[in-house]
């Protein structure tokens, strides 16, 4: 693992990930938008260090993982990297910070392909064609069980593509606590995880899905993080 955070933090459970976010917002007065911005920007910094010059296809579900994907798209666009965003959940289902970042993206004129109402395997595959990087922003740490349609079909097609794959926080389909991959689970070349590794990453079953894990700081106060030191 290649931590960007100078603190050595122990792996976190799903509940602890939620607790860190809640405490950063409720106890320290941080904005959820700031945390999401830092997460997405951290992914872009990593992509640049890995030589990403595009094109990039960013596949988004809903929830904060999708919101991170929208931030990634905006910052890649600022770097003049060709980007298209593929949406697998209806825009109306987005809430909070994810909805806010989607609105920014839409007003910014970026290419957004909404397949949420009529998913087509052929059309989805076409959106991945020519991409040098595929960004998995479908499911986050809160997801459990088997990915439901159309996420399952999208994951299989993403795995079949020849592009490099970056998972945002964790590969979609991987259980963050147990490290057990669902059928299907993204097989990432790189995983950009936030704050600390997730406890399930240490499971032997997780290794084939994670690729190289990079831990990215999202600006959570040091005093809060000291409660989770290794």
Secondary structure, 3 states (H helix, E strand, C coil): CCCCCCCCECCECHHHHHHHHHHHHHCCCCCHHHHHHHHHHHHHHHHHHCCCCCCEEEEECCCHHHHHHHHHHHHHHHCCCCEEEEECCCHHHCCHHHHHHHHHHHHCCCEEEECCCCCCHHHHHHHHCCCCEEEEECCCCCCCCCCCCCHHHHHHHHHHCCCEEEEECCCCCECCCCCCECCCCCCCCEEEEECCCEHHHHCHHHHHHHCEEEEECCCCCHHHHHHHEC
